[in-house]
């Protein structure tokens, strides 16, 4: 039994049927957005994300990877990294169609989610998030990205075992990012306008935003 099939076999029948309705990467995105965003200090395994019906960008991103794997895509994840101490990382589950890159992601900010597979490479894909990646001080905070991690090469226990998932998440966060901006570029960045910030945070639960949520 392959890893996606083993993962699905651990779900109750009703949830297996729910996953069975997912046919495309966009369906994966819609499934992620159907669950409440919750950034409490717990990083669930993909199995527990589905059972609990809530997630944040890290555990939601890894759930997206296993669901893309179930659809026949290679399970790849990439980390978008912010200016240190100014924002949260953001996890993308990647997929390719006709050689072009797209992404699925869980976020508290709606514009940090799905990307159509139209990007030539992971860097170009990462840069598509730049203008939407901001903190509550209206600063543009995206600074780097990591090379895609192929989860199919790892012990699949991370998909159902929370301790195995947490070991993987810690390893994932130790990877060195590739810079998107030079220091001088970062210094020249303009603040996000108030109107843009309001538009970007429509539907955002501000209680879970970086700097606001309980520690």
Secondary structure, DSSP 4 states (H G I P E B T S, - for coil): --HHHHHHHTS-HHHHHHHHT--SHHHHHHHHHTSEE--SS----HHHHHHHTEE-HHHHHHHHHHHHHHTTS--EEEEEEESTTTS--EEEEEEEETTEEEEE---SSGGGS-EEEEESSHHHHHHTTGGG-B-TT--B-EEEEPPPEEGGGS-GGGGT-HHHHHHHHHHHHTSPPEESS-HHHHHHPPPPPHHHHHHHTTT--GGGSTTTS--
